Amino acid sequence: MSDEAKARLAELEEQHETLTVERFERSDAWELGRYLADKALAAGYPVAVDVRTAAGILFHASLPGATSDNETWVAKKAATALRFEAATALLEARINAGGRDMYEPGWLDPGTYAVAGGAVPIRVRGAGVVAVATVSGLASDQDHDLVVDAIKELPKLT
């Protein structure tokens, strides 16, 4: 494992331990989703943006240039993050560090799950994971970083 990969894994593990919000309600899902969509639009990113719980979608936008493939990836990444209560970028880094195949038979159904960065659990202090915010359309690390930055930048959440 390269030094760069080790540093990224450490960064993702630290985010996993510390990235929490004080509360997260439906109105917060709208604010986060809109903020993510606005950031992506301003940068010209062709992405799909999604905020959901296990029970359903709270915010969704498909921005100019996004494709139906991005919609499929959003659903799969969100399912993965909700199942494991961890960011998909962290899961991807852990799997790569262990030299495993994320789709080895009997582990993850590739029709339902995707282990690629971009889905970040919304963890409420004292309550745990209540939702997931997902972006699809950029490189794995860029999708992830866009979501993490938005969560950190919204003062209402942190």
ZAGU-378606 format. One record per residue: residue in one letter; x, y, z of N, C-alpha, C, O in turn. Coordinates in Angstrom, 1 decimal, decimal comma, always signed. Example, Ala and Ser with C-alpha at 12.3 -4.5 7.8 and 13.67 -1.06 7.14 Angstrom:
// ZAGU-378606
R_A_+13,2_-5,7_+7,8_+12,3_-4,5_+7,8_+13,2_-3,3_+7,8_+14,2_-3,3_+8,5
R_S_+12,8_-2,2_+7,1_+13,7_-1,1_+7,1_+12,9_+0,0_+7,9_+13,4_+1,1_+8,0
// end
This chain:
// ZAGU-378606
R_M_+0,8_-1,2_+0,0_+0,0_+0,0_+0,0_+0,9_+1,2_+0,0_+1,8_+1,3_+0,8
R_S_+0,6_+2,2_-0,9_+1,4_+3,4_-1,0_+1,2_+4,3_+0,2_+0,2_+4,2_+0,9
R_D_+2,2_+5,2_+0,4_+2,1_+6,2_+1,5_+0,8_+7,0_+1,3_+0,2_+7,4_+2,2
R_E_+0,5_+7,4_+0,0_-0,6_+8,2_-0,3_-1,9_+7,5_+0,1_-2,8_+8,1_+0,6
R_A_-2,0_+6,2_-0,3_-3,2_+5,4_+0,1_-3,3_+5,2_+1,6_-4,4_+5,3_+2,1
R_K_-2,2_+5,1_+2,3_-2,2_+5,0_+3,8_-2,8_+6,3_+4,4_-3,6_+6,3_+5,3
R_A_-2,3_+7,4_+3,8_-2,7_+8,7_+4,3_-4,2_+8,9_+4,1_-4,9_+9,5_+4,9
R_R_-4,7_+8,5_+2,9_-6,1_+8,7_+2,6_-6,9_+7,8_+3,5_-8,0_+8,3_+4,0
R_L_-6,5_+6,6_+3,7_-7,2_+5,7_+4,6_-7,3_+6,3_+6,0_-8,4_+6,3_+6,6
R_A_-6,2_+6,8_+6,5_-6,2_+7,5_+7,8_-7,1_+8,6_+7,9_-7,9_+8,8_+8,9
R_E_-7,2_+9,4_+6,8_-8,1_+10,6_+6,8_-9,5_+10,1_+6,8_-10,4_+10,7_+7,5
R_L_-9,8_+9,1_+6,0_-11,2_+8,6_+6,0_-11,6_+8,0_+7,3_-12,8_+8,1_+7,8
R_E_-10,7_+7,3_+8,0_-11,0_+6,7_+9,3_-11,3_+7,8_+10,3_-12,2_+7,7_+11,2
R_E_-10,5_+8,9_+10,2_-10,7_+10,0_+11,1_-12,1_+10,7_+10,9_-12,8_+11,0_+11,8
R_Q_-12,4_+10,8_+9,6_-13,8_+11,4_+9,3_-14,9_+10,5_+9,9_-15,9_+11,0_+10,4
R_H_-14,7_+9,2_+9,8_-15,7_+8,2_+10,3_-15,9_+8,4_+11,8_-17,0_+8,3_+12,2
R_E_-14,8_+8,7_+12,5_-14,9_+8,8_+13,9_-15,5_+10,2_+14,3_-16,1_+10,3_+15,4
R_T_-15,2_+11,2_+13,6_-15,5_+12,6_+14,0_-16,6_+13,3_+13,3_-17,2_+14,3_+13,8
R_L_-17,0_+12,9_+12,1_-18,0_+13,7_+11,3_-19,4_+13,3_+11,8_-20,0_+12,4_+11,4
R_T_-19,8_+14,2_+12,7_-21,2_+14,0_+13,3_-21,9_+15,4_+13,2_-21,3_+16,4_+13,1
R_V_-23,2_+15,3_+13,3_-24,0_+16,5_+13,3_-24,8_+16,5_+14,6_-25,0_+15,5_+15,2
R_E_-25,3_+17,7_+15,0_-26,1_+17,8_+16,2_-27,5_+17,3_+16,0_-28,2_+16,8_+16,9
R_R_-28,0_+17,5_+14,8_-29,4_+17,1_+14,5_-29,5_+16,9_+13,0_-28,7_+17,4_+12,2
R_F_-30,6_+16,2_+12,6_-30,8_+16,1_+11,2_-32,3_+15,7_+10,9_-32,7_+14,6_+11,2
R_E_-33,0_+16,7_+10,4_-34,4_+16,6_+10,2_-34,7_+16,7_+8,7_-33,8_+16,9_+7,9
R_R_-35,9_+16,5_+8,3_-36,3_+16,6_+6,8_-35,8_+18,0_+6,2_-35,3_+18,0_+5,1
R_S_-36,0_+19,0_+7,0_-35,6_+20,4_+6,5_-34,1_+20,4_+6,3_-33,6_+21,1_+5,4
R_D_-33,3_+19,7_+7,2_-31,9_+19,7_+7,1_-31,5_+18,9_+5,8_-30,5_+19,3_+5,1
R_A_-32,2_+17,9_+5,5_-31,9_+17,1_+4,3_-32,1_+18,0_+3,1_-31,3_+17,9_+2,1
R_W_-33,2_+18,8_+3,1_-33,4_+19,7_+1,9_-32,2_+20,7_+1,8_-31,7_+20,9_+0,8
R_E_-31,8_+21,3_+3,0_-30,8_+22,3_+3,0_-29,4_+21,6_+2,5_-28,7_+22,2_+1,7
R_L_-29,1_+20,5_+3,0_-27,9_+19,8_+2,6_-27,9_+19,4_+1,1_-27,0_+19,7_+0,3
R_G_-29,0_+18,9_+0,6_-29,2_+18,5_-0,8_-29,1_+19,7_-1,7_-28,4_+19,7_-2,7
R_R_-29,8_+20,8_-1,3_-29,7_+22,0_-2,1_-28,3_+22,6_-2,2_-27,9_+23,0_-3,2
R_Y_-27,7_+22,6_-1,0_-26,3_+23,1_-0,9_-25,4_+22,3_-1,8_-24,6_+22,9_-2,5
R_L_-25,5_+21,0_-1,7_-24,6_+20,1_-2,6_-24,9_+20,4_-4,0_-24,0_+20,5_-4,8
R_A_-26,2_+20,5_-4,4_-26,5_+20,7_-5,8_-26,0_+22,1_-6,3_-25,5_+22,2_-7,4
R_D_-26,2_+23,1_-5,4_-25,7_+24,5_-5,8_-24,2_+24,5_-6,0_-23,7_+25,1_-6,9
R_K_-23,4_+23,8_-5,1_-22,0_+23,7_-5,2_-21,6_+23,0_-6,5_-20,7_+23,4_-7,3
R_A_-22,3_+21,9_-6,8_-22,0_+21,1_-8,0_-22,3_+21,9_-9,3_-21,6_+21,9_-10,3
R_L_-23,5_+22,6_-9,3_-23,8_+23,5_-10,4_-22,8_+24,5_-10,7_-22,4_+24,8_-11,8
R_A_-22,4_+25,2_-9,6_-21,4_+26,3_-9,7_-20,1_+25,8_-10,3_-19,4_+26,5_-11,0
R_A_-19,7_+24,6_-10,0_-18,5_+24,0_-10,5_-18,7_+23,3_-11,8_-17,7_+22,9_-12,5
R_G_-19,9_+23,2_-12,3_-20,1_+22,6_-13,6_-20,1_+21,0_-13,5_-19,8_+20,4_-14,5
R_Y_-20,3_+20,5_-12,4_-20,2_+19,0_-12,2_-21,4_+18,3_-12,7_-22,5_+18,7_-12,3
R_P_-21,3_+17,3_-13,5_-22,4_+16,6_-14,1_-22,8_+15,4_-13,1_-22,5_+14,3_-13,4
R_V_-23,4_+15,7_-12,0_-23,7_+14,7_-11,0_-25,1_+14,6_-10,6_-26,0_+15,5_-10,9
R_A_-25,4_+13,5_-10,0_-26,7_+13,3_-9,3_-26,4_+13,5_-7,8_-25,4_+13,0_-7,3
R_V_-27,3_+14,1_-7,1_-27,2_+14,4_-5,7_-28,4_+13,8_-5,0_-29,5_+13,9_-5,5
R_D_-28,2_+13,2_-3,9_-29,3_+12,5_-3,2_-29,1_+12,5_-1,7_-27,9_+12,3_-1,2
R_V_-30,1_+12,7_-0,9_-30,1_+12,5_+0,5_-31,3_+11,6_+0,8_-32,5_+11,9_+0,5
R_R_-31,1_+10,5_+1,6_-32,1_+9,6_+1,9_-31,9_+8,9_+3,2_-30,8_+8,9_+3,8
R_T_-33,0_+8,3_+3,7_-33,0_+7,4_+4,8_-33,2_+6,0_+4,3_-33,4_+5,8_+3,1
R_A_-33,2_+5,0_+5,2_-33,6_+3,7_+4,7_-35,0_+3,6_+4,3_-35,4_+2,7_+3,5
R_A_-35,8_+4,6_+4,8_-37,3_+4,6_+4,4_-37,6_+5,3_+3,1_-38,7_+5,1_+2,6
R_G_-36,7_+6,1_+2,7_-37,0_+6,8_+1,4_-36,1_+8,0_+1,1_-35,3_+8,4_+1,9
R_I_-36,4_+8,6_-0,1_-35,6_+9,7_-0,6_-36,1_+11,0_+0,0_-37,3_+11,3_+0,0
R_L_-35,2_+11,9_+0,6_-35,6_+13,2_+1,1_-35,2_+14,3_+0,2_-35,9_+15,4_+0,2
R_F_-34,2_+14,1_-0,7_-33,8_+15,1_-1,6_-33,2_+14,4_-2,8_-32,4_+13,4_-2,6
R_H_-33,4_+14,8_-4,0_-32,8_+14,3_-5,2_-32,7_+15,3_-6,3_-33,7_+16,0_-6,5
R_A_-31,6_+15,4_-6,9_-31,4_+16,3_-8,1_-30,5_+15,6_-9,1_-29,4_+15,0_-8,7
R_S_-30,8_+15,7_-10,3_-30,0_+15,2_-11,4_-29,6_+16,4_-12,2_-30,4_+17,0_-12,9
R_L_-28,3_+16,8_-12,1_-27,8_+18,0_-12,7_-27,5_+17,9_-14,1_-27,3_+16,7_-14,6
R_P_-27,4_+19,0_-14,9_-27,0_+18,9_-16,3_-25,7_+18,1_-16,5_-24,7_+18,3_-15,9
R_G_-25,9_+17,1_-17,4_-24,7_+16,2_-17,8_-24,8_+14,9_-17,0_-24,1_+14,0_-17,4
R_A_-25,5_+14,8_-16,0_-25,7_+13,5_-15,2_-26,4_+12,6_-16,1_-27,2_+13,0_-17,0
R_T_-26,2_+11,3_-15,9_-26,8_+10,3_-16,7_-27,6_+9,3_-15,9_-27,6_+9,4_-14,6
R_S_-28,4_+8,5_-16,5_-29,2_+7,5_-15,8_-28,2_+6,5_-15,0_-28,6_+6,0_-14,0
R_D_-27,0_+6,3_-15,5_-26,0_+5,5_-14,8_-25,7_+6,1_-13,5_-25,5_+5,4_-12,5
R_N_-25,6_+7,5_-13,4_-25,4_+8,1_-12,1_-26,5_+7,8_-11,1_-26,3_+7,7_-9,9
R_E_-27,7_+7,8_-11,6_-28,9_+7,5_-10,8_-28,8_+6,1_-10,2_-29,0_+5,9_-9,0
R_T_-28,3_+5,1_-11,0_-28,1_+3,8_-10,5_-27,0_+3,7_-9,5_-27,2_+3,1_-8,4
R_W_-25,9_+4,4_-9,7_-24,8_+4,4_-8,8_-25,2_+5,1_-7,4_-24,8_+4,6_-6,4
R_V_-26,0_+6,1_-7,5_-26,5_+6,8_-6,3_-27,2_+5,8_-5,4_-26,9_+5,7_-4,2
R_A_-28,1_+5,0_-6,0_-28,9_+4,1_-5,2_-28,0_+3,0_-4,6_-28,2_+2,6_-3,5
R_K_-27,1_+2,5_-5,4_-26,2_+1,4_-4,9_-25,3_+1,9_-3,8_-25,1_+1,2_-2,8
R_K_-24,7_+3,1_-4,0_-23,8_+3,6_-3,0_-24,5_+3,9_-1,7_-24,0_+3,6_-0,6
R_A_-25,7_+4,5_-1,8_-26,5_+4,8_-0,6_-26,8_+3,5_+0,1_-26,8_+3,5_+1,3
R_A_-27,2_+2,5_-0,6_-27,6_+1,2_+0,0_-26,4_+0,7_+0,8_-26,5_+0,1_+1,9
R_T_-25,2_+0,8_+0,2_-24,0_+0,3_+0,9_-23,7_+1,1_+2,1_-23,4_+0,5_+3,2
R_A_-23,7_+2,4_+2,0_-23,4_+3,3_+3,2_-24,4_+3,0_+4,3_-24,0_+3,0_+5,5
R_L_-25,7_+2,9_+4,0_-26,7_+2,6_+5,0_-26,5_+1,2_+5,6_-26,6_+1,1_+6,8
R_R_-26,2_+0,2_+4,8_-26,0_-1,1_+5,4_-24,8_-1,2_+6,3_-24,9_-1,8_+7,4
R_F_-23,7_-0,6_+6,0_-22,4_-0,7_+6,8_-22,2_+0,5_+7,7_-21,3_+0,5_+8,5
R_E_-23,1_+1,5_+7,6_-23,0_+2,7_+8,4_-21,6_+3,3_+8,3_-21,0_+3,8_+9,3
R_A_-21,1_+3,4_+7,1_-19,7_+3,9_+6,9_-19,7_+4,5_+5,5_-20,5_+4,1_+4,6
R_A_-18,9_+5,5_+5,3_-18,8_+6,1_+3,9_-18,2_+5,1_+3,0_-17,4_+4,2_+3,3
R_T_-18,8_+5,1_+1,7_-18,3_+4,2_+0,7_-16,9_+4,4_+0,4_-16,2_+3,4_+0,0
R_A_-16,3_+5,6_+0,5_-14,9_+5,8_+0,2_-14,1_+5,1_+1,2_-13,0_+4,5_+0,9
R_L_-14,5_+5,1_+2,5_-13,8_+4,4_+3,6_-13,8_+2,9_+3,3_-12,8_+2,2_+3,4
R_L_-15,0_+2,4_+3,0_-15,1_+0,9_+2,7_-14,2_+0,5_+1,5_-13,6_-0,5_+1,6
R_E_-14,2_+1,4_+0,5_-13,4_+1,1_-0,7_-11,9_+1,1_-0,3_-11,1_+0,2_-0,7
R_A_-11,5_+2,0_+0,5_-10,1_+2,1_+1,0_-9,7_+0,9_+1,9_-8,6_+0,4_+1,7
R_R_-10,6_+0,5_+2,8_-10,4_-0,6_+3,6_-10,2_-1,9_+2,8_-9,3_-2,7_+3,0
R_I_-11,1_-2,1_+1,8_-11,1_-3,3_+1,0_-9,8_-3,3_+0,2_-9,1_-4,4_+0,1
R_N_-9,4_-2,2_-0,4_-8,2_-2,1_-1,2_-7,0_-2,4_-0,3_-6,0_-3,0_-0,7
R_A_-7,0_-1,9_+0,9_-5,8_-2,1_+1,8_-5,7_-3,6_+2,2_-4,6_-4,0_+2,4
R_G_-6,8_-4,3_+2,2_-6,8_-5,7_+2,6_-6,6_-6,6_+1,4_-6,5_-7,8_+1,5
R_G_-6,5_-6,0_+0,2_-6,3_-6,8_-1,0_-7,5_-7,7_-1,4_-7,3_-8,7_-2,0
R_R_-8,7_-7,3_-1,0_-9,9_-8,1_-1,3_-10,6_-7,6_-2,5_-10,4_-6,4_-2,9
R_D_-11,4_-8,4_-3,1_-12,3_-8,0_-4,2_-13,6_-7,7_-3,6_-14,2_-8,6_-2,9
R_M_-14,1_-6,5_-3,8_-15,3_-6,1_-3,1_-16,5_-6,9_-3,6_-17,6_-6,8_-3,0
R_Y_-16,4_-7,5_-4,8_-17,5_-8,2_-5,3_-17,3_-9,8_-5,3_-17,8_-10,5_-6,2
R_E_-16,4_-10,2_-4,4_-16,2_-11,7_-4,4_-17,5_-12,4_-4,1_-18,4_-11,8_-3,4
R_P_-17,7_-13,5_-4,7_-19,0_-14,2_-4,6_-19,4_-14,4_-3,1_-18,6_-14,8_-2,2
R_G_-20,7_-14,2_-2,9_-21,2_-14,4_-1,5_-21,1_-13,2_-0,6_-21,5_-13,3_+0,5
R_W_-20,5_-12,1_-1,1_-20,4_-11,0_-0,1_-21,3_-9,9_-0,5_-22,3_-9,6_+0,3
R_L_-21,1_-9,1_-1,5_-22,0_-8,0_-1,9_-22,6_-8,3_-3,3_-21,9_-8,6_-4,2
R_D_-23,9_-8,1_-3,4_-24,6_-8,3_-4,7_-24,3_-7,0_-5,5_-24,8_-5,9_-5,1
R_P_-23,6_-7,1_-6,6_-23,3_-5,9_-7,4_-24,6_-5,2_-8,0_-24,5_-4,1_-8,5
R_G_-25,7_-6,0_-8,0_-26,9_-5,4_-8,5_-27,6_-4,5_-7,4_-28,5_-3,7_-7,8
R_T_-27,2_-4,6_-6,2_-27,7_-3,8_-5,1_-26,7_-2,8_-4,5_-27,1_-1,7_-4,1
R_Y_-25,5_-3,2_-4,4_-24,5_-2,4_-3,7_-23,3_-2,0_-4,6_-23,0_-2,7_-5,6
R_A_-22,7_-0,9_-4,3_-21,5_-0,4_-4,9_-20,6_+0,2_-3,9_-21,0_+1,0_-3,1
R_V_-19,3_-0,2_-4,0_-18,3_+0,3_-3,1_-17,4_+1,2_-3,9_-16,4_+0,9_-4,4
R_A_-17,9_+2,5_-4,0_-17,2_+3,5_-4,7_-17,5_+4,8_-3,9_-18,7_+5,0_-3,5
R_G_-16,6_+5,7_-3,7_-16,8_+6,9_-2,9_-17,9_+7,7_-3,4_-18,2_+7,8_-4,6
R_G_-18,5_+8,4_-2,4_-19,6_+9,3_-2,8_-20,8_+9,3_-1,9_-21,6_+10,2_-1,9
R_A_-20,9_+8,2_-1,1_-22,0_+8,1_-0,1_-21,5_+8,3_+1,3_-20,6_+7,5_+1,7
R_V_-22,0_+9,2_+2,0_-21,5_+9,6_+3,4_-22,7_+9,5_+4,3_-23,6_+10,2_+4,2
R_P_-22,6_+8,7_+5,4_-23,7_+8,6_+6,3_-23,8_+9,9_+7,1_-22,8_+10,6_+7,4
R_I_-25,0_+10,3_+7,4_-25,3_+11,4_+8,3_-25,4_+10,8_+9,7_-26,4_+10,2_+10,0
R_R_-24,5_+11,1_+10,5_-24,4_+10,5_+11,9_-24,7_+11,6_+12,9_-24,0_+12,6_+13,0
R_V_-25,8_+11,5_+13,6_-26,3_+12,4_+14,6_-25,7_+12,0_+16,0_-25,8_+10,9_+16,4
R_R_-25,0_+13,0_+16,6_-24,4_+12,7_+17,9_-25,4_+12,2_+18,9_-26,5_+12,8_+19,1
R_G_-25,2_+11,0_+19,4_-26,0_+10,4_+20,4_-27,1_+9,5_+19,8_-27,8_+8,8_+20,5
R_A_-27,3_+9,6_+18,5_-28,4_+8,8_+17,8_-27,8_+7,8_+16,8_-28,5_+6,8_+16,5
R_G_-26,7_+8,1_+16,2_-26,1_+7,2_+15,2_-26,5_+7,7_+13,8_-26,9_+8,8_+13,5
R_V_-26,4_+6,7_+12,8_-26,7_+7,1_+11,4_-28,2_+7,2_+11,2_-28,9_+6,2_+11,5
R_V_-28,6_+8,3_+10,6_-30,0_+8,5_+10,4_-30,3_+8,7_+8,9_-31,5_+8,6_+8,5
R_A_-29,3_+8,9_+8,1_-29,5_+9,2_+6,7_-28,2_+9,0_+5,9_-27,1_+8,8_+6,6
R_V_-28,2_+9,2_+4,6_-26,9_+9,2_+3,8_-27,1_+10,2_+2,8_-28,1_+10,4_+2,1
R_A_-26,0_+11,0_+2,5_-25,9_+11,9_+1,4_-25,0_+11,3_+0,4_-23,9_+10,8_+0,7
R_T_-25,4_+11,4_-0,9_-24,7_+10,7_-1,9_-24,5_+11,6_-3,2_-25,5_+12,3_-3,5
R_V_-23,4_+11,5_-3,8_-23,1_+12,2_-5,1_-22,5_+11,2_-6,0_-21,7_+10,3_-5,6
R_S_-22,9_+11,2_-7,3_-22,3_+10,3_-8,3_-22,1_+11,1_-9,6_-23,0_+11,8_-10,0
R_G_-21,0_+10,9_-10,2_-20,7_+11,5_-11,5_-19,3_+12,0_-11,6_-18,8_+12,2_-12,7
R_L_-18,5_+12,0_-10,5_-17,1_+12,4_-10,5_-16,3_+11,2_-10,2_-16,8_+10,1_-10,0
R_A_-15,0_+11,4_-10,1_-14,1_+10,3_-9,6_-14,5_+10,0_-8,1_-15,0_+10,9_-7,4
R_S_-14,3_+8,8_-7,7_-14,7_+8,3_-6,4_-14,3_+9,3_-5,2_-15,2_+9,7_-4,4
R_D_-13,1_+9,7_-5,2_-12,6_+10,6_-4,1_-13,3_+12,0_-4,2_-13,6_+12,6_-3,2
R_Q_-13,5_+12,5_-5,4_-14,1_+13,8_-5,6_-15,6_+13,7_-5,2_-16,0_+14,7_-4,5
R_D_-16,3_+12,7_-5,5_-17,7_+12,5_-5,0_-17,7_+12,6_-3,5_-18,5_+13,3_-2,9
R_H_-16,8_+11,8_-2,9_-16,8_+11,8_-1,4_-16,5_+13,1_-0,8_-17,1_+13,6_+0,1
R_D_-15,4_+13,8_-1,3_-15,0_+15,0_-0,7_-16,0_+16,1_-0,9_-16,2_+17,0_+0,0
R_L_-16,8_+16,1_-2,0_-17,9_+17,1_-2,2_-18,9_+17,0_-1,1_-19,4_+18,0_-0,6
R_V_-19,3_+15,7_-0,8_-20,3_+15,5_+0,3_-19,7_+15,9_+1,6_-20,4_+16,6_+2,4
R_V_-18,5_+15,5_+2,0_-17,9_+15,8_+3,3_-17,8_+17,3_+3,5_-18,1_+17,8_+4,5
R_D_-17,3_+18,0_+2,4_-17,1_+19,4_+2,5_-18,5_+20,1_+2,8_-18,6_+21,0_+3,6
R_A_-19,5_+19,6_+2,1_-20,9_+20,3_+2,3_-21,4_+20,1_+3,7_-21,9_+21,0_+4,3
R_I_-21,2_+18,9_+4,2_-21,6_+18,6_+5,6_-20,9_+19,5_+6,6_-21,5_+20,1_+7,5
R_K_-19,6_+19,7_+6,4_-18,8_+20,5_+7,3_-19,1_+22,0_+7,1_-19,0_+22,8_+8,1
R_E_-19,4_+22,4_+5,9_-19,7_+23,8_+5,6_-21,0_+24,3_+6,0_-21,2_+25,5_+6,2
R_L_-22,0_+23,5_+6,2_-23,3_+23,9_+6,6_-23,3_+24,1_+8,2_-23,4_+23,2_+8,9
R_P_-23,3_+25,4_+8,6_-23,2_+25,6_+10,0_-24,4_+25,1_+10,8_-24,3_+24,8_+12,0
R_K_-25,5_+25,0_+10,1_-26,7_+24,6_+10,8_-26,6_+23,1_+11,3_-27,3_+22,7_+12,2
R_L_-25,7_+22,4_+10,6_-25,6_+20,9_+10,9_-24,5_+20,6_+12,0_-24,7_+19,7_+12,8
R_T_-23,4_+21,4_+12,0_-22,3_+21,0_+12,8_-22,2_+21,8_+14,1_-21,3_+21,6_+14,9
// end
